[in-house]
């Protein structure tokens, strides 16, 4: 089930001292980059969870599965590198 209706979905949660202090979700890559760059990284206790969802596709077992990449980041450089890696087009 490979359709053109599947779009990237970006989700980010900023966590400080175990509490979510900011949550952002969008389908616009540009808006997400802008929001990601605006995070204040002065606090050492801050971590950011990033998830890029690609949509639902059939896996190797014929089951419809939501495909995504995600991770936790504690600095701006790593967050933006992961975002770039998660959104670059690969040769398949």
Secondary structure, DSSP 4 states (H G I P E B T S, - for coil): ---TT---EEEEEEEETTEEEEEEEES-HHHHHHHHHT-----TTEEEEEEEEEEEEE-TTS-EEEEEEEEEESSHHHHHHHHHHHHSPPP-
